[in-house]
Amino acid sequence: MYAVKFIRWVLLLTMCISYGQNRFELMDGDRSEKVSFDFVNNLIVLEIEVNRIPLSFIVDTGVNKPIIFGISPEDSLDVKSPKDILIRGLGGGDPIRAIHSKHNVFKIGNVINRQQDFYLIRDSSINFSQQIGYKVHGIIGFDLFKNFIVEIDYNSERIGFFDPEQYRYNNCRKCESLPIEIEGSKAYVSGYIKQFSNMEEIPVKLLLDSGSCDALWLFENTEGEIAGPVKFFDDLLGFGLSGKIHGKRARLQRFRLGKFEIDQTKVSYPDSISLRYINAMRDRNGSLGTEILRRFDVVFDYPNQKLTLQKNSNFKDPFHYNMSGIQLQHNGMRIVKAMSDDIDRGRTVVSSSSQNYIPFERNFKFELEPAIEIAEVRLNSPADMVGLRKGDVILSVNRKNIMSYSLQEVNQMMNTKPGKTILLEVERKGTNLKFAFELKKVL
């Protein structure tokens, strides 16, 4: 997956939260519920009814209470018991204002919480839909996991919620269960990293973070053990609630999680400015994201504090970095001239007097399509070297009009294999421009 590689939203709320008795539960005495999700740019997007209004949420085990943003007037969301607060998050910006709402009904299939809190962000600029190219209204995490055993099958795009008292683990020789620690509404797992070939393994404590589409984050110099990478490139790592997240991208010699070893793992080292609001990391060394989790069938068992993993068909997938240097996003709409479906389109008639053929003019219509534009161009990347710029609107890739493609598909078209030539047509300030560059493997 390319473009904005991940969207990160670790939150530090400026108020203490009392959980009370609100909790998700299975309706009608059911033992379990399984529902489908959409897997977009390494993110799980799940439909949840909020006060009877269907909204799309990213499932992010790194967050506490649900956060809702990007709500339009037609969504008509009922906000109960509102109270103003401030939220701080990853990124270099300032805290943002939000509304704390209590006593809401959240429903996913046959799973329901009748007393759910959430935080509503009214700032229209806080909307991550444009970065992932998919309409999302919010994020949800700990509250959805804390009272269930949760199975995630990334290949079939199904998530299951099970009553812990009724759940039975399969007798699986290829599985491994690892202990997790639940601290302050977040779950942590231990792993081991080998940064360089001449170094020993280093134990690391990692936040389980299904809301990160990256593989690993590491925090430099935590306890003086994790050194910065020798070979790396600077990049925009993503977007948080407090702005852009910058840092270094590199590779590990090896990452080990229990008995599972993964070589040449991608890793990101966020800079200190992006982490400035994470002032209570304790002994945390980083985060474990979905680029690794998706390689397993995963069972999250918060009630019994364990994580069970089994390799799936994604396990041996190579780790790729963006080879074009372009990160894309949706930004508004553009007018596209298209053929009309009118029955007279392109029809030809014959004059009875002269037998001359008189073609009718073709009929056209104008449609609004999402504009896919360049959000960032990595310095010294192939795209940067030929003059592509932030704000350029993509029209075609390798002579294919991108009108019928998703943002994710356009990203894949521009990041196929090293050495491939990419032909790009863009619109810049009303002028169409053409560029050609060769994809280059980084690290």
C-alpha positions in Angstrom: 0.0 0.0 0.0 1.3 3.4 -0.9 0.4 7.1 -0.7 0.1 8.3 2.9 1.5 5.2 4.4 -0.3 5.4 7.7 -2.4 7.7 9.7 -1.5 7.9 13.3 -3.6 9.2 16.1 -2.3 8.4 19.6 -4.3 10.7 21.9 -3.6 12.3 25.2 -6.8 13.8 26.6 -6.7 16.8 28.8 -9.1 15.3 31.3 -9.5 12.1 33.3 -12.0 9.6 32.0 -14.3 7.6 34.2 -15.4 4.4 32.4 -18.5 3.8 34.5 -20.6 0.8 33.5 -20.8 1.4 29.8 -19.6 -1.6 27.8 -20.2 -3.4 24.5 -22.1 -6.7 24.8 -23.7 -9.3 22.6 -27.5 -9.0 22.2 -30.1 -11.7 22.8 -27.7 -13.9 24.7 -25.6 -14.6 21.6 -22.2 -16.2 22.1 -20.5 -14.4 19.1 -21.0 -12.0 16.2 -19.0 -11.8 13.0 -19.2 -8.9 10.6 -17.4 -7.9 7.4 -15.0 -4.9 7.2 -13.3 -3.1 4.3 -9.5 -3.3 4.3 -8.2 0.0 2.9 -4.5 1.0 2.8 -3.8 -1.5 5.6 -6.6 -0.1 7.8 -9.7 -1.9 9.0 -12.9 0.2 8.3 -16.0 -1.0 10.1 -19.6 0.3 9.8 -21.1 1.2 13.2 -24.5 2.7 13.9 -24.2 5.7 16.2 -27.6 6.8 17.6 -29.1 4.9 14.5 -26.9 6.8 12.0 -24.5 4.4 10.1 -20.9 5.7 10.2 -17.6 4.3 9.1 -14.9 3.8 11.8 -11.2 2.8 11.5 -10.5 0.1 14.1 -7.5 1.4 16.0 -6.3 -0.5 19.1 -4.1 2.5 19.9 -6.9 4.8 21.0 -9.1 5.0 24.1 -12.6 6.4 23.4 -14.1 6.7 19.9 -13.4 9.9 18.0 -15.7 11.2 15.3 -14.8 13.8 12.7 -15.8 14.7 9.1 -19.5 14.8 10.0 -21.6 16.6 7.4 -25.0 18.2 8.0 -26.8 15.4 6.2 -25.4 12.8 8.7 -27.8 14.4 11.3 -25.9 12.9 14.2 -27.5 13.4 17.6 -24.8 14.6 20.1 -25.9 13.9 23.6 -24.7 15.7 26.8 -22.0 17.7 25.0 -19.0 19.2 26.9 -16.0 21.1 25.4 -12.5 19.6 25.9 -9.1 19.8 24.3 -7.4 16.8 22.6 -3.7 16.5 21.9 -2.2 14.0 19.4 0.7 13.1 17.3 2.1 15.8 15.0 3.7 19.2 15.4 0.6 21.3 15.7 -1.4 22.6 18.7 -4.1 20.8 20.7 -7.6 20.9 19.1 -11.0 21.5 20.5 -13.5 18.7 20.7 -16.9 17.9 22.2 -17.2 15.1 24.8 -20.6 13.3 24.4 -22.0 10.7 26.8 -24.9 8.2 26.8 -24.8 7.2 23.1 -25.9 4.0 21.5 -23.2 2.2 19.3 -24.3 -0.9 17.4 -22.3 -3.3 15.2 -24.4 -6.2 14.0 -25.5 -7.9 17.1 -23.0 -6.1 19.3 -24.2 -3.0 21.2 -23.2 -0.4 23.8 -26.1 1.7 25.1 -23.9 4.1 27.1 -20.9 4.9 24.9 -18.8 8.1 25.2 -17.2 9.7 22.2 -15.3 12.8 21.2 -16.5 14.9 18.2 -14.1 17.1 16.3 -15.8 19.9 14.5 -12.7 21.3 12.7 -13.4 20.3 9.1 -9.7 20.2 8.3 -9.4 17.1 10.6 -10.7 14.6 8.1 -8.5 11.6 7.2 -10.8 10.5 4.4 -8.8 12.4 1.8 -5.6 10.7 2.8 -6.9 7.1 2.5 -9.3 7.7 -0.4 -12.2 6.3 1.5 -15.0 7.9 3.5 -14.4 7.5 7.2 -16.1 9.3 10.1 -14.1 8.3 13.1 -11.8 5.8 14.9 -12.6 3.3 17.6 -10.4 1.1 19.7 -10.1 0.0 23.3 -13.8 0.1 24.2 -14.6 -2.3 21.4 -11.9 -4.8 22.5 -11.8 -4.7 26.3 -14.8 -7.1 27.0 -14.5 -9.5 24.1 -12.2 -12.0 22.5 -11.7 -10.5 19.0 -10.7 -12.5 16.0 -9.4 -10.7 12.9 -9.1 -12.5 9.6 -7.4 -10.1 7.2 -7.7 -12.3 4.2 -11.5 -12.8 4.4 -12.0 -9.3 5.8 -14.0 -10.5 8.8 -13.9 -9.6 12.4 -15.5 -11.7 15.2 -16.6 -10.7 18.7 -16.8 -13.6 21.2 -18.1 -13.9 24.8 -14.9 -14.7 26.8 -16.8 -17.2 29.0 -18.0 -19.2 26.0 -14.9 -19.0 23.8 -12.8 -22.1 23.1 -9.4 -21.8 21.5 -8.6 -24.2 18.7 -5.9 -26.8 19.1 -3.5 -25.2 16.8 0.1 -26.4 16.7 1.2 -23.6 14.3 -0.3 -20.9 16.6 1.5 -19.1 19.3 0.0 -17.2 22.2 1.9 -14.2 23.6 1.2 -12.3 26.8 0.1 -8.7 26.5 0.0 -6.0 29.1 -3.1 -3.7 29.4 -2.0 -0.3 30.7 -4.1 2.8 30.6 -6.5 1.4 28.0 -3.8 0.3 25.7 -2.3 -3.1 25.0 1.4 -3.8 24.7 3.3 -6.8 23.5 7.0 -7.7 23.7 9.2 -8.4 20.7 12.8 -8.4 19.7 14.7 -6.3 17.1 18.1 -6.7 15.5 18.9 -3.4 14.0 22.2 -4.3 12.4 23.9 -7.5 11.4 26.7 -7.1 14.0 24.3 -6.4 16.9 22.5 -8.6 19.4 18.8 -8.8 19.6 17.2 -6.1 21.7 13.9 -6.6 23.6 11.3 -4.0 22.9 7.9 -3.2 24.4 5.5 -2.2 21.6 2.0 -0.7 21.5 -0.4 -3.0 19.6 -1.6 -0.5 17.0 -4.1 -1.6 14.4 -4.6 2.0 13.4 -1.1 2.3 11.9 -0.6 1.0 8.4 3.2 0.9 8.9 5.1 -2.1 10.2 7.0 -0.8 13.2 7.7 2.4 14.9 10.7 2.8 17.1 11.6 5.6 19.4 15.2 6.6 19.3 17.3 6.4 22.4 14.6 4.9 24.7 16.5 3.7 27.7 19.6 4.5 25.7 19.3 1.2 23.8 17.7 2.0 20.4 20.1 3.9 18.2 19.0 5.8 15.2 19.5 4.0 11.8 22.7 4.4 9.8 21.0 4.0 6.5 17.7 5.8 6.1 15.7 8.5 4.3 13.7 11.3 5.7 10.0 11.2 4.9 6.5 12.3 5.9 5.3 9.4 7.9 1.7 10.4 8.0 -0.8 12.7 9.7 -2.0 12.9 13.3 -4.6 14.9 15.1 -2.0 17.6 15.8 -0.6 17.8 12.3 2.0 16.1 10.1 4.4 13.4 11.4 7.9 13.5 10.1 10.8 11.1 10.7 13.2 8.5 9.3 12.4 5.4 7.4 14.8 2.4 7.5 14.9 -1.4 7.7 15.7 -3.8 10.5 17.9 -6.8 10.0 15.2 -8.8 11.8 12.1 -8.5 13.9 11.0 -11.4 16.1 7.6 -11.8 17.7 7.5 -15.0 19.7 8.7 -17.8 17.4 8.0 -15.8 14.3 11.0 -14.1 12.6 10.6 -11.5 9.9 13.6 -10.3 8.0 14.2 -6.8 6.5 11.3 -5.3 8.2 10.3 -1.8 7.5 10.7 0.6 10.4 10.0 4.3 11.0 11.6 6.6 13.6 9.3 9.6 14.2 11.1 12.8 15.1 10.9 14.4 18.6 8.5 17.2 17.5 5.9 14.7 16.4 6.2 12.9 19.7 6.2 16.0 21.9 2.7 15.2 23.4 3.6 11.6 24.3 5.1 12.5 27.6 4.1 9.4 29.5 5.6 6.6 27.3 7.1 4.9 30.4 9.1 1.9 29.1 7.4 1.8 25.7 9.8 1.5 22.8 7.5 1.9 19.8 4.4 0.5 18.0 3.5 -2.7 16.1 1.3 -1.8 13.1 -0.9 -3.5 10.6 1.8 -4.1 8.0 3.0 -6.8 10.4 -0.4 -7.8 12.0 -2.0 -8.5 8.5 0.5 -11.3 8.0 -1.3 -13.3 10.7 -4.7 -14.5 11.7 -5.0 -12.7 15.0 -6.9 -13.2 18.2 -6.9 -10.3 20.6 -7.8 -11.5 24.1 -7.8 -8.4 26.4 -9.8 -10.1 29.2 -7.1 -12.8 29.6 -4.3 -10.5 28.4 -2.9 -12.5 25.5 -2.4 -12.3 21.8 -2.6 -15.4 19.6 -1.0 -15.5 16.1 -1.0 -17.9 13.2 0.7 -17.2 9.9 -1.5 -16.6 6.9 -0.8 -16.3 3.2 0.5 -12.8 3.6 3.4 -13.8 5.9 6.1 -13.8 3.2 5.0 -10.7 1.4 8.0 -8.4 0.8 8.1 -5.0 2.5 8.1 -2.3 -0.1 8.7 1.4 0.2 7.2 4.0 -2.1 9.4 3.9 -5.1 8.0 7.0 -6.9 8.3 9.4 -4.0 4.7 10.6 -4.4 2.0 10.5 -1.7 -1.5 11.1 -3.0 -4.8 12.3 -1.5 -8.3 13.2 -2.5 -8.9 16.9 -2.6 -12.3 18.1 -3.6 -13.9 17.3 -7.0 -13.0 18.1 -10.6 -15.3 18.4 -13.6 -14.8 15.6 -16.2 -16.2 15.7 -19.7 -17.6 12.2 -20.6 -19.8 10.7 -23.3 -23.5 10.8 -22.7 -25.7 7.7 -22.5 -28.2 9.4 -24.7 -29.5 7.0 -27.5 -28.6 9.6 -30.2 -25.0 9.5 -29.3 -22.9 9.1 -32.4 -26.0 8.2 -34.5 -25.7 8.7 -38.3 -28.7 9.5 -40.6 -29.0 9.4 -44.4 -30.5 12.3 -46.4 -33.3 11.0 -48.8 -32.4 13.5 -51.5 -28.6 13.2 -51.7 -27.9 9.9 -50.0 -25.2 11.8 -48.2 -24.3 10.6 -44.7 -24.9 13.3 -42.1 -23.4 12.4 -38.7 -25.1 13.8 -35.6 -22.8 15.6 -33.1 -21.8 13.4 -30.2 -23.5 14.3 -27.0 -21.4 14.9 -23.9 -22.1 15.3 -20.3 -20.1 16.8 -17.5 -19.5 14.8 -14.3 -18.0 15.5 -10.9 -15.2 13.1 -10.0 -12.9 13.0 -6.9 -9.7 14.9 -7.6 -6.6 12.8 -6.8 -3.8 15.1 -6.2 -0.2 14.9 -5.0 -0.1 15.6 -1.3 3.7 15.4 -0.9 6.8 14.7 -3.0 9.7 13.2 -1.2 12.9 15.2 -1.7 15.3 13.7 -4.2 12.8 11.0 -5.2 12.2 10.1 -8.9 9.1 12.3 -9.0 10.9 15.2 -7.4 13.8 15.0 -9.8 11.5 15.4 -12.9 9.7 18.4 -11.4 6.4 17.0 -10.1 5.0 19.2 -7.3 2.6 19.1 -4.4 -0.9 20.1 -5.6 -0.6 18.6 -9.1 -3.8 16.7 -10.0 -3.3 13.3 -11.5 -5.1 12.8 -14.8 -3.5 9.6 -16.2 -0.9 7.0 -15.3 0.8 5.1 -18.1 -1.8 6.6 -20.5 -4.7 5.1 -18.4 -7.3 7.7 -17.4 -7.5 7.4 -13.6 -11.2 8.5 -13.5 -12.5 5.0 -12.7 -9.7 4.0 -10.3 -9.6 4.3 -6.5 -6.8 6.2 -4.8 -5.4 2.9 -3.6 -5.3 1.5 -7.2 -3.6 4.7 -8.5 -0.9 4.3 -5.9 -0.4 0.7 -6.9 -0.1 1.7 -10.6 2.7 4.1 -9.7 4.6 1.7 -7.5 5.0 -1.6 -9.4 8.6 -2.7 -9.6 12.1 -1.0 -9.6 13.2 0.2 -13.0 9.7 0.5 -14.5 9.1 3.8 -16.3 6.0 5.7 -15.2 4.3 8.1 -17.6 2.3 10.7 -15.7 -0.1 13.4 -16.9 -1.1 16.0 -14.4 -3.0 19.3 -14.3 -1.2 22.2 -12.8 -3.0 25.6 -12.5 -5.2 24.8 -15.6 -2.4 23.4 -17.7 -1.9 19.8 -18.6 1.7 18.6 -18.2 3.4 15.2 -18.9 6.3 13.6 -17.0 8.2 10.4 -17.2 10.4 8.9 -14.5 11.8 5.5 -13.5 10.9 3.8 -10.2 13.8 3.5 -7.9 14.0 1.1 -4.9 14.8 2.8 -1.6 16.7 0.8 1.0 
